[in-house]
Structures are given as structure tokens and as C-alpha cells.
Amino acid sequence: MNQDYIIPNEWSIIEEGFNRDRIKSSESLFSIGNGAMGQRANFEEDYSGATFQGSYIAGVYYPDKTRVGWWKNGYPEYFAKVLNAPNWIGIHVEINDERFDLANCTEVKNFRRELNMKEGWLARTCEATLENGIEVRLESKRFLSLDLDELGVVDYQITLLNSDATIHYIPYLDAGITNEDSNWDDQFWKVTNISSENERAFIEAHTMKTHFHTCVFMESLLFQNGQKIKITPTLEQSDLKIGFRYSKAIQKNETLSIQKYGGYTADRNHKSSDLVKAAGSVLDKAINFGFHDLLELQKQSWNKIWEMADIAIVGDVKAQQGIRFNIFQLNQTYLGTDAKLNIGPKGFTGEKYGGSTYWDTEAYCIPFYMTTKDATVARNLLEYRFNHLDKAIENAERLGFNSGAALFPMVTMNGEECHNEWEITFEEIHRNAAISFAIFNYVRYTGDQSYIAEKGLEVLIGVARFWKQRATFSKAKNQYVILGVTGPNEYENNVNNNWYTNYAAQWCINYAIECVEEIASEQPEKYNQIEARTKISQEEMSDWKKVADALYFPYSEEHQVFLQQDGFLDKELITVSELDTFQRPINQKWSWDRILRSPYIKQADTLQGFYFFEDHFTQEELEKHFDFYEPFTVHESSLSPCVHSVLAAKLKRMDQAYEFYLRTSRLDLDDYNKEVEEGLHITSMAGTWMSIVEGFGGLRVKNDTLHFTPQIPEQWEAYSFNVNFRGQILKVSVCQDDTKFELQGDQGLQIIVNGSKKSIAPNSLITV
């Protein structure tokens, strides 16, 4: 059974009723972020029940020393941990000297939590009875500002319901925090200074080893029945914590509120010596605006995001809620304003997986950001990899490669490999192909030919060199083979000739040769510079070509499909439909040995190749491969349902496409994989967007022209999305009877719909 407590709503994620068993799940689902920092939806007041506290600062990490039972040469020395940062949201609340803690209250009723995605805020209300018999109503609202991205704001209110009482608010900063996923229980943070000025508090701390310097800060204002009041607080301070105690006796039915302004300044953006000064400047601006004006700015900023990024669905509230949740979380995680940042698989919602960058960015996220923002955002993501090219070459050298061969890391923060599972770190080398494909995809979509000459070509050359050296000539087959790999399907480790890996390697080599020859022909001066840096030669490319032309691809004549890898047909081919549902998910019910011997596929593997390289195959070939592999796919990777949805739509199997869409869009909301309490699946959320725009809408770019093959699930009355194509905004609206294309801007646009050319005049609409 999937979880089913999130109330369907078009613009909000809503939970009603207090259930201790789902606190950690809700902390993930209701997470907030602004691209520069983020936090799980922990309560502001104390909570002694099961909870997973998490606040995170973008780009700040700790190199936790690798912990493995058996060290292997080439292992990374550390696993980069997304760091739980010093906590600024905390407010101890005491009512007549009893600590307010929902876990200890004798009754909690009318509990409601809402994440408003349209406006970008998190709110919570409830009524609770403390052990001392006092009944209170709690109302809180908080957000992380998009406009002042070092700032977060909390409005927290307690109303006395059955008696007079003295309320104590102790807003605090706490640097005594830890990571749940620490390998060795190391101290990640070192506090260097705790200070206060008037009613402002600051804790300066830096990370151990990486020495990121940060300052967490706060200031609070008090209100009684909506009117600002002045209470002189008492300072409470220890080695790792600082707070102010505000005490006020109020009467029954009165409300005491605290507005807390806090956040982080870091030396990624300021001099380390100026962090307190910078924090003071943020607080000056925040107090000057005030809570309500800051909230109004927040609403306006989110409105601008939604104007471009929204996908509207008519007639299916759960589907609508799912896609907006995915789009919202993607924008909370990454806004494209800082080229040094990337999109971590958990974003700001948890610590699992560590690192900030996986191949997910190139394979799934770039299409979303290219289409819903502008080309500079996607280009920043490509440049992130270019800036790490030297590290990728070093990573390859550690494994025995040479001559500028580049192996980009599976997981990284700064370009160094920091993932330490053998079958991932050394074998899941298909990640290199996703990076080359992203360059191709970016140029195809944006028309920005300059990127390849300026930065992309050197990446393509490094990747091609890797594939040439990674292939082995087999005398028995008289072909080149690629041995000992793991494909996207991580339920098959250390296999030979994974079809997707081999096919992608061949494509990478051919694309690199094509780009080298094009730059040499059209931009000889630029080519000479690249040639001087990389020492590329025609002779070397001839060697690449020999490998690419003679790569081996396992194939079954019986089934007329490419085999996922050598030996796949030796497995006991029992389909997923024949599995007892109590055996699912197999990654939580089975031993790893049993999984590896099974035919079950974690995520699209061979079909990933059919998604990337769809123009290389006929519709009939796609259908055969889909029908052969999908029945063995358990979709226990978050990255699987979206690819299957796109392919099912291409096969015009809309029932299947819709089923996969619901699964990818509500993967976390309904907790399909029974792990949402660890954090959300941020990068797969971009795949959800692909399911609609590329799947149902059929968006493709061919020969510098937008192509559409629009379809609509029978469950929907209509849907619409926006496309930013080379600076022109096109709104696509699909209903059961027709499709409308509305163009903004001062230039016309030619598109192809269902194979027919259509011309749209500036600021006009056509109906197909």
C-alpha cells in the first residue's frame, strides 16, 4: 500500500490530523528552499518524538572519510556529505514553565499543515492540551525568501484557550547539530565565535577540512494581539548555542506572537571576516520590510516563476498536484543564479546520496531548465562540468587511464569522485555519456553553436579518449567489448557489454569526431587553440573510429531485441506481474545476491538508450524492446517511470503513459518506494515534467524546429505548458478536441505538428 494522507489540492500540499508515525515523511514532503539554502519541515518548537532535523546551505559540504570493509585501489578517500547546518528556526516555548512539545501533549486536535506552492510558504495550525492542562492554539508560517536568499522568516503564534498563563519564547541558534549519515561520527563543524548585539545573535562556524566559513544569525520581534510590544529578554548562552528568553503573562483568548528573522551568510559570497556584518545587513533589510511585505515579495517572485514553469491540468486534481509539487521542488532546489551550484538528488530535503551532482543533472534536469528558464541556466550547468574537466582527467588517471582521458565522477561536489561503492564508482561509467549527450541536447535545443568551440569540445574529446581506452578488443568476437560495468539498472553489477553503455560509448566517439571536424573546418583559429591544449590529431581520431565502428552489441535473434547485457537470457525470466506483491520492493525484501541473479530491472536501461537516441530506431524496434523489457522492470529507481511514460506515449499507449506519469509525479507524495522520510527525489522530478511535455505533448527539436505530437489522457479535460525556445515563448494548450499554440514576442515561429508545418505570427494563436 502506498501512503495516502496528502489531501488532493491544485496548489497546496495539505496534511490534516496529527500522526506521530508520519512526522519524518511530512518533514520531507513539506520541505522549503530558495536555491541558496533549504530545510526540512521540522517544527519550530521542541519535538521529542521521532524526527529528522535538517537545514542545509547550498555548496557547503564535508569530506567524510570513506568507510568500507575492504579497501580497493582507486577508491575515493572521502564521501562528500551535504551538511546539516546550524539550526536557526528553533524556538523553545514554555507555558507556565512547562515545555511545549506536541509529542508530550495529552491531546492534539485540528492539526493542519500546508505547503502553499503558488506563493512559496509553509504553515501549520493545531490545538493542543499540555500536561499541565493548559489548552493552546498554535499558528505558524514560514518561508525562505527568494528575494533575499540568505534570509528566512518565521511568524509563530500561541493563543491561550482555557486560562491565563505566562508564555516564554526562547528563540535560539544551535550549532550543536550532527548528520544522520555520518560515517565516523566526526565533528563536522567548529564554532569560532558566538556573539550578540542588542537582540541579534550570531554564531560563526566553519566546516572541518573544507573550511567553509558561515554565520548563522537571528533577530526577533514580539507582538501581543497583533500589536508590537517591547520585552527585554534574558540572554541564554552555552558553548554551541545562544538564545534570548522573552516572558509575558497574557490572558485567556489573547495571542502572543514572535516573528523570527534568521538565515546564513557564507564565505562563498562574502569575505570570511565580514560574515557578521553581512548578516547584520540582511537583518536590517528584513526588519525594514517586515514579515508581511517580505511575504508579498515572496508571492510576487513565485508568481514570476509560475508564469513560465507552470503546467496546468484540468479535470484531474491529483495529477495537477503532482506536477506542481515537482516543479515547485525543482525551483526550490536550483534557480540557475549561481554557476558554482548544481542539483543534488535530494536537494535540501535530506542527506542520503551525499554530493551535489550526479548524472541525473545532464540526463533529466537540463531539458527542464532549458525549456522553463533561458539558455544561460542550462549553459551554467554545462560549464559546471567543463570547470571540473581537469578533475575528471585526474579521476581517470587514478584508475589507470592516460593521455587526457576523462572520467567524470558519479558523485561530486568539486569535480573529485566521492562515491565509494565499487559497482557505482568504477563501473557505472555511462555517466560520461550523459555529459556528452547534454552538450548535444543543449546545442540542438538552443542553437548556441558557440558553446562547443568555447568549452564543450574539450569535454567531448576527454570523454571520447576514455571510451577508446575503456574498450577491449576480443579476438573471439573480432569486435571491441566493454567489460565489467554497471548500466543505469543497478540491479545488474559487473556485467559485460551492457547494451546502453556500449551504444552510448559509440555515439560519444562519433559525436566528438563530428564536432572536432566541424570546428576545424569552420573556426580554424579556435581549433588551433584547442589542438594545442588537447594535442588532438587525425591519427588519434582514426583510432577512436576503429573502436566505435567495431563495438559489439549483444542481440537476441529469437526475441529480435538488443540484450541488456551478455547472459541476460540465462536468467530465470519471470515477469514482475508474477511476483508476489509482498516481495516488493525487492530492494527492501531480498538479499543483494538474489537481486543480482534475478531478471529484474531497477530502472530504464536498454530503454534509456531508446529514449536518448530515439531517431536511431524505428517505431517497431521501440515497440519490441518496450514489450520485452518493461515487464521485467520494477521501477524501484525514481528515474524509471518518467522514461517509460515518454516512451509509452510515443507508442500511443496513453493508458500506460498516464499510469507511469502518476507514478513519477506522485512518487514522493504517495511514497511508492517506502523511503520518503529520507528526503525527496528532486532530480527525477524533472523527469515528471518530461513525461508531460515530451511524452503527452510530444515536444522534440529537429533541424532547428519545434515538433509536437500532442496527445491527452482520457482522464484529463485539458492541459497546458510553456516552452521558451530560443527566446520565444510558446504556450501549448491541449484538450480532447484540438491543440492551441499561442506565441509571445515580436517574431513569427514555424513549428511542425503531427508532421505538418504550421506558422504562427507574433502575439497570435493557432488551433490545430
N, C-alpha and C positions, 0 to 999 in steps of 0.2 A: 504494500500500500504506500502511495505517495502521501506526503503531508498535504493537508487541505484546510489550513486555517486562515490563509490570507484572503480577505474579503475582496471579491472582484470589484474593480473601480477603474474607470478610464484613466484617471490622472494621479491616483494615490495608491500607495501600499498601506493597507489598514489591517490591524490586528485588534480584536476585541476579546476581552477575558484574560485574566491573569493565570498563566500556566507555567509553573516553575520548570517543567520538563522541556520547554521550548525557548527558554531565555537566550541560550547561546545561539540557536538558529536565528532568532529575531535580531540579535546583535549583529549578525552578518547581513541579513536582509535589509535592515534599516540603516546601514552604514551611510555616512556622508563624506564628501570630499570636494575639493576645489582645484584639483590638478597639482597643487603645491603641497597639500597635506590632506590627511583624512583620518577618520576614526570610526571604530565600530560603535554601535548604538548602545553603549554602556549607560547605565543610569548615572545621573549626576550625584545623587546621594549614595550612601554606602549600600552595598548589597552583599550579604554574606552567603548567599546561595551559589550554585554553580554558574560561573561567569567566565568570559574570556575577554579580558581588558586589552584594548589595542588602540594606540594613537601612533600615527606614522608621518614622517616628514619625507617628502619626495627626494630621492637621491642620496639619503643618509643610510649607511649600512655598516655592518660589522663583519669582518672576515673570520667566521667561526672555524677553528681548526678542524680539518676533516677527521671524521671518526668512522673507521671501518675495521672489520675484524682481520682483514688480510690486505696489507698494503701492496699495491701493484705499481710498477714503474709507470710514470706518466700521470698518476693521479694528481689532481689539483690539491694544493696544500690547504685550501680552505673552501668552505661553502658560505657564500655571501648571504647574510641574514638581513631581511627587511627588519629594521629595528623598532621595537616598541619604545616610543619616545616618552620623555617625562610627561606626566598627565597634568593637563591644565583645567579639565572640565569639572573636577571634583568639588563637591560642596557637602561637608558634613552638616547634617541637620539634626538638632536636638530639640525636643518639645518637652518642656518641664523636666529637663535633664535626662530624658530617655532618647537614645539614638534612633532616628527614623530609618528603618530598614524593612523593605517590603517582605523580605524572607522571614522576618520575625513578627510581622503584624498578625493579629488574631483574625483579621478579615481584610480582604482586598476586593473591592467591587467596582463595577463600571470602569474597568481598566480599558483604555483605548490608546493605541499608538498609531501615528500616521506619518508616513513619509510623503510629503507633497512634492511630486516630481515636476509639476508645472512651475512651481515657484521656488523650489530648492530649499525646503526646511523640514525639520523633524520635530514632531510634537507628541506629548504624552499627557494623559489625564487619568486620574483614578481617585477613588475614595478609600481610605484605609483607617483601620482601628488599631492603635498602638496597644502594647501590652498594659500600659497604664490607663487604658480606657478612653483616651482622647481620640476623637474622630476628626480626620482632616481631609481636605480635598487638595490634591496636587495637580498643578498645571505647569508644564514646561514646554518651551520651544527653543530650538537652537539651529544654527546654520553656520557653515563656513563660507565666508564672503568670497564671491568671485571677483569683486572689485578691489578689495584689499586682501590679497590672497595669503597674507601672514596672520590674518585675524579670524577668530571665531567668536560667536556671541551666544550667550545663554540667557533666557528670561525664565526665572524659576519662581513659582508662587505657591504658598501654602495658605489655605483658608481654614480657620477653626470652625468646626461644625457643631460641637456639642458643649463646649466650655471655654472659658478664658484660659490662657496659658502664656508662658514665656517661650518664645522661639529663639533659638540660637542658630545663626547661619555662620559656618566657618568655611568660606571659600579658600581653597588651598592649591598649591603646586606641589607635585610629588615626583622626585627624581629616583625614588627607590623602587623602580619597576624592573621587570625581567621579561625575557622572551619565553613563551611556552615551548619553543622548539630549540632551545639551546643545546648544543652537543655536549658541552663540558661544564655547564653552569658557570661560565666565565662572567666576570663583571664587564658588561658592555659599555657602561657609561662611567665617567669620572666627573664628579661635581667639583667645580673650581671656585665657585663663589655663589653665595646666597645673600641677597640684599633686598632692602625695601626703602621706599621713599614715599612719605605720606601714606596713601593707601594702595600703592602699587608694589608689587613683589616681582622679583626676578630670580631665576636660577640659571646660572651659566654652567654648562657642562660640555664635555667633548667625548666623542666615542674613543674607545681604546683602539689602538693600532691604526685605524684610518684617520683619526684626529679631525673629524667634522666638529666644528665648534658651533654650539647652538645656545640660544637663550629662550627659555620658556617664561612667559610673563602673564600678569593678570592685573585687573583693576575692577572693583565692583561698586555698584550704586544700589541704594536701598529705597524702597517705596512702600508706603502704607496706604492701602485702599487707592492705589494709583497715584498718590502724591509723593513726590520725592521727599525723603527725610534724611536728616543727618544723625548718624550714630557713630560715636567714637569707638573704634574697635580695639581689641586687645591683640597684640602680636603673639603668635604661637609659632615657634621655630625649632627645628632639630637639624641634624646633620644632613638630611636629604629632603627636608620638607619645610614649607613655610605657609602660614595661613593667617587670616585675620578673623577674630571672633566678634560677631555683631550680635547683640542681645536686645530683644524688645518684647515687652509684655503687651499683648493685644487681647481684645475681647472676642467673644463668640461672634461668628459670622464676619469677622474682619479678615483682611488678607495682608500678609507681609510678603513682599516680593524682593528678589535680588536679581539684578542684571549683572552678569559677569562677562567681561571682555578679556579674551586671552588668545594665546597662539604662540608662534615660534618665529624668531629671526635666526638665520643661519649664515655661516661664512661662505655658502655658495652664492650669496647675494650681497654680503656686506663684509667689511673688514672685521676680523675676529675681535678687535679691540673696540669696535663700535656697536656691538650687538645690543647692549642695554640702551644705548642712545637711540638705536633704530627701533627698538621695542617701544620706547617712550614716544617716539614719533607716531608709531602705529596707534598707540593708545590715545594720543592727542586727537588724531583724526577720528577715531572711533567714538570717543566721548562727544566730540563736536557734532558728529552726525546724530548720535543717539540710536537706540535699538530700532525704532520704527522707521526712521529714514534709511538706515542700513538695510532693513528688511525690504523696503520699497526698491532700493537699488538692486537687491538680490533678485526680486521678481522681474525687474526690467532686463537684467543680464540673462536670466534663464529664458525670458521671452525671445530674446535675440537668437539664442541657441536653437530654440524650438522652431522658430520661423524657418530655419533651413533644415534642421535634422529630423523633424517630426515625421512619423508615418502614422497616418490616421486610418483607422479601420472602423467601418460602420457595420453593426449587427453582430458583433462577437466581442463582448466585454473582456473575457479572459485573454483572448488573442491580442486585443488592444493594450491591456495592462502589461502583458508580457513584453511586447516590443518596446513600449515606452520605458519600462524598467531597464531593459538592456541599453537603450540609447542614453538614458539618464546616467547609468553607472559608467558607461564609456566616457561620457563628458566629465563626470566627477573625477575620473582617473587621469585623463590626459586631454589637454586643450590645445597642445601644439605650440604653446608660447615659449617653451624652453627646449632648445635643440639638444641639451645635455640629458634630457629625461626620456623615458620610454614607457612602455605599457606592460606592467607586471601582470602575471596570470591571476593574481589575487587582488591587484590594485592596492587600495588602502583598507581592505576588509579582513585580512588575516595574514599569517606568517608562512603558511605552507608553500613549498616550492622555492622560497628564497628568491634572490635575484630580481632584476628588473626587466630582463629581456630574454625571451625565448623566440623560437622560430614562428610562434603564433603571430607576432607583430607583422612579419612580412607576408605570411600566408593568409591571414584573416583580417587584420586590423587596417592595413593600408588602404584597401578598397573603401572601407567606411569613411576614413578621414579624407581621402581624395575627393569623395563624392559629396560629403556633407560640409566640408570646410573649403579651403582653397589649396592650390598646388603646393604652397610653401610648407604646409603642415606635413604632407606626405614626404616632401623633399627633406625636411628636417629628420624624419625617421630613417631615410636612406643615408643621409650624411652621418647619422649616429653610427652606422656600420662602417662607413668609409673612415671615420675618425678612429675606428678600432682595427683597421686593417693591419697595422704593424703588430698588434697583439695577436691577431688571427694567424699571422705568419709565425710568430713565436709559439703559439699553441701547436701548430703543425710541426714545427721543428722539434718540440719536446717528444713528439710521437715518431720522429724519425724521417719526416718529410724535409725537402730542401728546395733550393732554387726559387724561393718566393712563393711556394705553395701555401695556400691559406686555408685553415680550418676554423671557421667562426665557432664560437663557443655555443654549447647547448644552453647554458645558463650563464649570465654575466651581469656585472654591474659596471665594469670599467674596460671591458674587452678581454679580460682574462677568463679562461674557463674556470668555473667554480661549482660544477656539478660533480658529484663523486659516487655515482652508481655506475659500475663498469659498463653495463649494457646500454647505458644512456651516453655517458661521457665519450666512450671510444667508438661506439657502434652506430649511434643514431646520427650518422653523418649526412643524412638527407637534408638537414638544416641548411647546409651550404647551398643547396639548390633553391630553397625558398628565398634566399637573399638575392640570388641572381634573377629569379623569376620576378621578384618585387621590382627590380630595376626595369625589366622588360614591361611589366604591368604599368608602372608609373609613366614610362615614356609613351606607351600605347595610349594611355588614357589622357594624359596632359598635353601631349605633343611637345614636351620640353626636351628637345634633342640635345640641348646644351649639357644636360647632366652627365651623359655618358662620357663626353670628352673631358669634362671638368673633373669628375670624380668616379663615375661608375665603371669606366673601363678598367681601371686598376684593380677594382674588386673582382670583376669578371675574369681577368687574367689570373689572379691568385686562386680563384675557385677552380678554373679550368686546369691549372697546374696540379692542384690537389687531386682532381679526378683522374688525371692521366697517371699520376704516381700510385693512386689507390687501387687501380685496376691491375689484375694479374693475367698473364697470358696462359691459357690452358691448352696444353698440347692435345689432350684427349678430345676437347671440343673444337680445337683450332679457332678459338674465339677468346676474347677478353672477358674475364669474370670479376665480380666484386664480392669478396668473401668476408664472412664474419661481421654482419651488420644487423641492425635493428631498424625496421621501417617505421612508419608512423604507428603501425599496430605494435604496441609494446608488449602484447601477449605472445610475441614470437621474438626470441632473443638469439643473437649469434647465429643467424641463418646465412646461407649463401644465395646470392643472386636474388635479393628482394627486387621484384619487378619495378616497383616505383623508384627505388634508389637507382637502379641501373638505367631506367629510362630517363630520369631526371638528369643523371650524370651525362648521358649522351646529349641531351638538349643543352645543358650548360656549356659544354665544349663547343657545339655548333654555334650557339648564340654568341659566345665570346669571339670566335673566329669571324663571324659576320660583322660584329661591332668593330673589331680591330681593322678589318679591311675597309670598312666604311669610313672610319676616322682617317686612316692612311690616305684614302682617296680624296676625301672632301675637306679635311683640315690637316694638311701635311705638317704645318708648323707645330700644331698641338700634338700630332702623332709623334713627331721627333722628340718632344719633351717626354712623352710617356715612354717611348722606346728607350730613351736614355735612363729613365728611372727604373724601368722594369726589366730591361735587357731582352725584351720580346724579339723574336725573329721568325722568319718564314719557316725555317727548318724546325723550330720548336713547334709551331702550329701544325706542321705536317705530321709530327709525331702525335700530337693530340688527335688529329683527324684519323690516324690509323686506329687508335683506340676506340674512338667514337663509332667508326664505321663497322668495327668488328665486335661490338659489345654483344653479349649473349643475353637473350630474354627467354626465360622458361615459358613453355607453351604446352597446352594440352590439346592434341588433335581430337581426342574423344569429346571434350566439352567445348572445344573451339574458343578457349579463353587463355589469356596470359595467366600463368600461375603466380600466385603471390610470392612464392619463392620455391627453390628446389625442394622437392619432397613434400609439398603441401598435400598431394593426393595420397600420401602414405598414411595420413591421419584418418581416424575414425570419423567420417563425415556425417555427424548427427547435427541437424539444424537446431537453431535456438528455439524454434517452436516446439521441439520435442523435449526441451529441458523442463524439469520440474521448476515452477516459479519460486519454490522455497530455496532453490540453488542460486538465486540471483540476489544481489550482484555477485558474480563469481569471484571478483577480486576481494570480496569480504567473506566468502563462504568456502573457497577452495584453496588448497595449497598451491604455491607457485609452480611446483613440479607438475601438478595436474593441469594447470592452465597452459603451461608450455607444450604439453603433449596434446592439447585439445585443438580443434579447428577454429576456435572462437576468436573473433577479431574485435579488438578494443575500439578501433575507430577506422574510418575510411582509409584504406591503404592503397591497393590497386586502384580503387575508385578515386582516390586523391589525385592520381595521375590523369584519370579521365576528366576530372574537374579542371585541373590546371591546363592540360593540353587538349582540350575538347576538340579543337579544329583538326587534330591529327587522326581522329577516329570517326567512323560513320555512326549514325543513329543505331543501326543494327548491332554494331560492335558494343556500343554503350549498353544497349538493352541486354545482350548476352552476359556481359560482365556484371551488370547490376543484379540480374536474376540469379547469377551464380554466387556472388559474394554477400549480398545483403542478408540472405537467410542465415549466414554464419556470424553476423555482426551483432554483438551485444550492446554496442553504443555506450560502453562504460567510460568513454572519454567524452568530455564536454565538447570536443571538436568534431564529433562524428555526425550527430543528427543534422547539422546545418548543411554539410556537403551532400548528404543523402537527400535532403529536401530539394536542393538546387537541381540535382540530377533527376530526381523523380519528376519534378516539374518539366524538365526538358523532355522527358519521356511521355509527358502529358498524362501522368498518373497523379491527378490532383488530390485524390483521397490520401495516397501515401505521402505526397508532398506536404499536405496540411498536417497530417499526423506527426511527421518529423518536425515541422515548423513549431507546433505546440510544444513538442518535447524540448527543442532548443530554446524557445522563448521563455518557457516556464521551468527550465532545468533547475534553477535555484529556488524559485518561488514555491514549486511543488516538491523540491528536494528529491529528484529522480534517483540520484546516486547516493543518497543517505549520508551526506557529508557536508551539508551547507553550513553547519556550525563552525567549520574550519575557515570559512570565507567563501566569497562568491567567485564564479568562473568568469572573470572580466573579459579575457581575450576571446572566448567563444561567443560572447555577446555580439561581437562584430559579425560572426557567422550568422547570427539570428537576423541581422539586418540584410545580409547577403541572401538569406532564404526568401525574403520578400522581393527585394529589388532585382537580384539576379535570377531568382527562382521564379516567383509568380510574375514579376514584371518582365523577365527575360532580357534585362539590360546587358548588352555587350558593346564593345568598341571594336569595330573592324574597319580598316582603311580610313582612319580618322573620322569615322562616322558612328553616331549612336544608333544601335539596333535595339528594337524591342519586339518581344513576342508575348504580349500580355495575356495572362490567364487569371482567373479568380476562383478561390474555393467556393463551393456551393453554400458554405456556412456564412459567407460574408455578403453584405449588400453592396459594399464598395470599399476601396482603399485608395490611398494617395501617398505619394512620396515626392521629394525634390531631388534634383540632380544638378550639381554645379559642374558643368562641362566646359572647361577652358574659359572660365569667366562668365559663362551664360547660364542663367538659372532656368531650368525647365521643370515645371510641375506636371507630374503624370497622375491622372485620376482614372481609376479603372472601376467600372461597375459591371453588372451582369450583361448589359446590352452593348456597351461601347467603351472606348477609352478616349479621354481628352488630354491633349498636350497643350500646355499654356507656357509661353515663353516670355521672360522678362529681359529687358535690355534694349539696345538700340541697333542690334544686328539680327538678321534673319538666321535661321538654322535649318539645315536639311537633315532629316532623320529617316530611318528605314523601319517600317512597322510591318511585321509579318511578311517581310520580303519586298514590300512596295515602298518606293520613295515618297516622302511627304515633305513639303516645305512649309515652314512656319514663319510668318512675318513678325517683326519686332512687336512686343507687347500685344500679342494676339493669341487666339486659341483655335485649335482644330479638333475635330471629332472624327475618330476612326471607328 
